[in-house]
Amino acid sequence: MKALVAVKRVVDYNVKIRVKADHSGVDLSAVKMSINPFDEIAIEEAIRLKDTGVLSEVVAVSCGVSACQETLRTALAMGADRAVLVETDVELQPLAVAKLLNALVARERPDLILLGKQAIDDDCNQTGQMLAALADLPQATFASKISIAEQRALVTREVDGGLETLQLDLPALITADLRLNEPRYVALPNIMKAKKKPLEIVTPETLGVDVTTKLRTLRVKEPPVRSAGIKVNNVATLVEKLKHEAKVI
């Protein structure tokens, strides 16, 4: 069985985001970039399934600029067998990414497709669902537990009311939630080995996919700065301020 795992290159979650002076976007100069945390969880889950003998091959896929190779090398160092980069300088929207991944699904014919439930840069939470629709595959989103046996996946997913368990016939698509697992630490020897693993580079044109941007960003601005808190001497003053200044009561 083969698994296809999509990973995205995003600004590291520890970095404080800065908006460009012209408000055209986020300033990415000299900013640390990392693998999207939810995608890292998806890669970890695929590798664990391979370690237990459920999967025989894990293929990591990323879409974006040439620097995404670093993200794929991280996935390879974690334990993925090979990687594919769909290289393009176009700013990709979720639907374009889903179309690119769908083309790769048609080519690779994986038994299992894993993605993070969302990326921490845009928080769209759309690509997995769109890909499942395009590929006409059963899907389970927000997975917190996955078990696979006899060409079926049993997935526990987190919903508003608690937990829901779904049974899917393979091939299927699953998106990983935060509590699915704890990604492993990548040791230096594995980082060195990852440099020798195959990394294929293709383009949207070779896959026959149009990734022309359909949306245009007009302006990006930082959230308003919160005013400093104050201390009050008694309950009456607190109620007065909540009523007339904060207007919450």
N, C-alpha and C positions, 0 to 999 in steps of 0.2 A: 504493500500500500504506500502511496505517495501523498505527502502533504505539501500544499502551497501556502506560504505564509507571507503576507504583505507587511512591510515595515516602512515607516515614514521618518524622514529627517526633520527634526524640529529644534527649536531653541531649547536648551537644557532647562529643566524645570526649576533649577536653582538660580537662574539668571533673572535679574530685574529688567523687564522690558522697557525700552526707550522708543518713543515715537520720533520720526524724522522731523526736522524743523519745518519742512514744507507740508507736513501732515499727509504725505503721500503713502505712508506705510510705516512698518517697524524697522528700526535701524538694526541691521544684522552685521555691521562691520565690527570685527574683533569680538564677536559673540560666540560663546561655546555652543556647539550644536551636538545633539545626541539623538539616539533612537527614541521614538515615541514610547513612553512608559507602558502603555497598554499593548503596543505591538511587541515590546520586549517580553511581556507576559505571554503573548501568543506564541512567540518563538520558543520560550521556555517549555510551554505545554507540548508543543510538537516534538521537542527534543526528548522530553520525558516519555512520551508515547513511543518514540523510537527506541529509547533505552529499554523499555519493557517488551519490545518485539512486536508491538502493534503496527508500527510504521517501518518501512525499509528505507525511505528517502525523504529528506526535508529540503525543500527548495524555497529560498528567501527571495522576495521580489520587492523592488522599490521603483518608484516613478519620480523623476525630477532631474535636477542638474547633475553634472559630473561628480560633484562632491558627495552625492548620495552613495558613492562607492564605499566611503568610510563607514556609513551606517550598515551596509551589507557585509562589510568585513567584520563588524561587531557581531552580526548574526552568525556568520561563519565561525567566528571564534567561540561562540556559545555552543556550536555543535551542528549547525546546518551543513548540508553536504555540498550544495552549490548555490549560486545566486544569479539573478537576472536583473539588470538595470534597464529600465525604459528611459533613455536619456532624452531630455528636452528642456529648453530654457523657458518654455511657456509656463505661466502661472496656472497650475492645474486646479480645476474645480472638482468636487466629489464625483460628479457624473462622468467627467473625462477620465478620472482615475478608475472608476468602475468599468468603463468601456475598455481601457487598456488591460485591466486585470482579466476581464472577460475573454479578451483575445488570447491571453496567456493560458487561461483555463482551457480554452478550446485546443490549444497546442499541446499543453502538458498533460491533460486528462488526469488531474489529481483526484484521489478518493476523498480528501479532506481539505477544505480551505479555511484557514484561520486568519483573523484580523483582530486588531484591538477594537474595542467598541467605539472609540473616537480618538481623534488627535488632540493634543493639549493646546495646539496653536489656534485652530479655528473652532474646535468643539462642535463640528457639524453633526457627527453621529449619523452619517448617511451612506457612506461608501459601501459598507457591508450589505446593507439592505438593498441598495441599488444593484450591486453585483449579483446577489441571489436572484433578483428579478430578471436581470439580463441573461443569466446562465440557466434560469428555470430550475433552481435547486432549492431543496428544503433548507430552512435556516433556523438557528437558535441564537438569539442575541443576549448579551450581558451574562455570559456563562460564568458560573462560580465553581462548577465541577463537571468534568467530562470523563466518560468511560466508553470504550469502544470494544465491541465483540460481535462476531458473526455478521459483519457488514452493516452493523447498526450502531448509532451513537446515542447514548443516554446522557442528556445534558440537563443539569440543574441550573436554572437561571434566576436572577434576582428581579423581582417585580415589585410594584408599589405595595402589594398586599403581603409580601413575604417571599417565598420560594415557589417556583414552578418547575416541574420535571417534564421534559419532552423526549420522545424517542424519534430519531430520524433515520431514514434509510440512506446509506451512503451511495453516491457522493453527496456531501452536504456542506453547508457553510456555517461556521460558528464564529461569533465575536466574543472576545475575552473581556471579562470584568476584572476589577482590581483584586478581588479575593480569590481568583482562580489558582494562583501560586505565587511564590516568591522567586524571582529570577536569580539565577546563579551568578556568582562572581567569576568574571573571566580572568583566568590566570595568564601570565605572560607567555608560557609555552604554547598555549592554544592560540594566542594572538599571532605568534610567529607562524604556526601551522596554517592559520587562516589565509595567509598571504599566498599560499601555494594552491588553495582550493579554487576551482573554476568559477569565474565571474563573467557572464556573457552580457554584452551591451547591445541593445537593439534600440530602434527608434519608433515613434508612433507611426511613421510612414510605412515602415516595414511590416507593422502589424495591421496596417490598413485602417487606422483609427484617426479621426479628426478631433484634435484637442483644442481647437480654437476657443478662446475664452468667451463665454456668454455673459459674464458679469463684469462690471467695471467698478472698482473702488473709487468713490468720490473723495472721501476724507477719512482719516484716521486720527483720533484724538484720545488722550489719556483720560481716565475717569476723574471727576472733580476731586480736589483735595479735601479730605475731611477736616472740619474745624476741630480745634482742640477741645477736650472736655473741661468741665468746670465742677467745682465743689459747691454744694449748698449747705447751709447751716441747719436747716430743719425741713420737715416734711411739707409744710405749707409752701415754702419757697419752691421746692421740687415740683409740687402739683401746679403751682402758678406757671412755672417755666414750661412744663409739659403741655399745659393748656394753651398758652399764648405764644410761646416761641417755637416749640417743636410741633405744636398742633396735633398731638397724638391722642389727646383726650378732650 
